[in-house]
Amino acid sequence: MKDVVFRNYDRFALNHLLKEIGEHRLRTECENKHLSFPKRLALFYIEARDSNTVLAYKYPNKGVWGIMVVDHYDLPDSGWVRVHVG
């Protein structure tokens, strides 16, 4: 059975979220997971599952990684797309 998640690719919402998180916090989360610092806004997305909401990044050579949980940040109301994963 496939799981259903909701993803948001809206660049305006992502830019707002990244500003709220801050470069230092994002850099710290990436270092803790041994990931390089993301550079392209177009490769970010927000993914909401049953248990939490994650800021994810699609690394060109490593695949998709969840960088950090963003449940307590200001999340967008619109722009969510339902996706079947599994």
C-alpha positions as CSV (number, residue, x, y, z in Angstrom):
1,M,0.0,0.0,0.0
2,K,1.3,3.4,-0.9
3,D,1.5,6.2,1.6
4,V,0.1,9.6,0.9
5,V,2.1,12.7,1.8
6,F,1.6,16.4,1.0
7,R,4.5,18.4,-0.6
8,N,4.9,22.1,-1.1
9,Y,7.3,23.4,-3.8
10,D,6.2,27.0,-3.7
11,R,9.4,29.1,-3.9
12,F,7.9,32.1,-2.1
13,A,6.9,29.9,0.9
14,L,10.2,28.1,0.9
15,N,12.1,31.4,0.8
16,H,10.1,32.7,3.7
17,L,10.6,29.4,5.7
18,L,14.4,29.5,5.0
19,K,14.6,33.1,6.2
20,E,12.7,32.1,9.4
21,I,15.0,29.1,10.0
22,G,18.2,31.2,9.4
23,E,21.4,30.2,7.7
24,H,23.2,29.3,10.9
25,R,20.4,26.8,12.0
26,L,20.2,25.3,8.5
27,R,24.0,24.9,8.3
28,T,24.1,23.3,11.8
29,E,21.4,20.7,10.8
30,C,23.3,19.9,7.6
31,E,26.6,19.4,9.4
32,N,24.9,17.1,12.0
33,K,23.7,14.9,9.1
34,H,27.0,15.1,7.2
35,L,25.4,16.9,4.3
36,S,26.7,19.7,2.2
37,F,25.0,23.1,2.5
38,P,22.2,23.4,0.0
39,K,22.6,26.0,-2.6
40,R,19.6,25.9,-5.0
41,L,16.1,27.0,-3.8
42,A,14.5,25.0,-6.6
43,L,15.7,21.7,-5.0
44,F,14.0,22.3,-1.7
45,Y,10.5,21.2,-0.7
46,I,8.3,20.8,2.4
47,E,6.9,17.4,3.0
48,A,4.0,16.8,5.5
49,R,3.3,13.3,6.8
50,D,1.1,12.0,9.6
51,S,3.7,12.5,12.3
52,N,5.6,15.6,11.2
53,T,6.6,18.1,8.6
54,V,10.1,18.1,7.1
55,L,12.2,20.4,5.1
56,A,13.7,18.2,2.3
57,Y,16.4,18.8,-0.3
58,K,17.1,16.8,-3.4
59,Y,20.9,16.5,-3.6
60,P,22.0,15.8,-7.2
61,N,24.4,13.0,-6.2
62,K,22.9,11.7,-3.0
63,G,19.1,11.8,-3.6
64,V,16.5,13.3,-1.3
65,W,17.3,14.0,2.3
66,G,15.1,15.4,5.1
67,I,17.2,18.1,6.6
68,M,15.1,19.1,9.6
69,V,11.6,19.0,11.2
70,V,9.8,22.3,10.7
71,D,6.6,21.7,12.6
72,H,7.0,24.7,14.8
73,Y,7.8,27.2,12.0
74,D,5.3,29.3,10.0
75,L,4.1,26.9,7.2
76,P,2.2,27.9,4.1
77,D,-1.6,27.5,3.9
78,S,-1.7,26.9,0.1
79,G,0.4,25.2,-2.6
80,W,0.2,21.7,-1.1
81,V,0.2,18.8,-3.6
82,R,-0.8,15.2,-2.7
83,V,1.8,12.6,-3.6
84,H,1.7,8.8,-3.4
85,V,5.1,7.4,-2.1
86,G,6.2,4.0,-1.3
